[in-house]
Amino acid sequence: MTYRANSFPEIAAKADQLGSNRFIALDAEGKRTSVQKVDGQWQRDGQRSPQRAAAPERPVDASPVRDDVPQATNVVPLGKAQPQADAADAKVIASIDTKAERAALVARLETALMDRYVIKRAPVTVGDVTIGRTEYRFRGDTSRVAFTESTFRLATDTNSPSVARSMVDVVEARNWRALRVSGNEDFKRMVWLEASMRGVKTLGYEPNPADLEVLKKEREARLVNRIEPDRLGRGDGPGAAATPPEKASARGGGGRKAVLVAIEAVLVAKGVPEKQRAAVMAAATEKLAQRIRDGQAPKVKVFDKAAPSQRPAVMPTPEVQRTRERAAPVR
């Protein structure tokens, strides 16, 4: 600690007041002089008696003398360390949750692809990179290749909406955050729409205002998870009636997907040309989206020809034939 005074007696008085037995005096030129109390008297370095050895001079620093200030401890308050530990734990937990969610998404996409296609994998795989070409063949007709997958490209020769969605499934499973699309305009539009729905940036197609409106409607249609107030005020008491939640179907849902697959299968079976088939599928997709927005969920009826008829037997009604008697000719 540093104190300023105009004379040596004032310095000595201050040292006595603090209870010190040694201090360093600095003159106007900055020269240092060590002063110690010997036999009750303050003596400078040149004034000490020869009988008594001078104590070694201690280095002067800005820190207080140990006798004057209590010794500091190395204890760290818990209030400062705890928030840092909590933040680190939160980051680790968030990272684990993200990885688990990503793994579940990839597993879902791969399962859906295996349900729709017979997959012929590339012959060589180095880590996560495949060397060669993977073929996705239609499960109903394995002689037809829906699309192919290589290291940096997916390719197809069809404009089918279901194939376009499946290719975007592969893109999402491979975690591509941006892609470039080329080819037929209808195909590019379908890939742009599906990729935009999943947050994947698409280059190679410029959407028009109608496309942006369709994208907005599709996003609204896929918001299937809802929280709404109970307008009837039933509450959650023991007498409250359990009402099943309203089923909302969106693009990619079971009913809608089944309808589109059924329509495409009929068109393929009837030999409709590919260009006309793509136009019909696009119109059907838009029509189903409109019905879903109107609250009319699509349903697919399945008929079993081998099942017995549930229709009541109807006895045939005998037909009554009416005859007209001809009058005899009058002569």
Summary of the structure (lengths in Angstrom):
residues: 331
radius of gyration: 44.7
end to end distance: 159.3
largest distance: 187.0
contacts: 654
relative contact order: 0.05
helix: 39%
strand: 13%
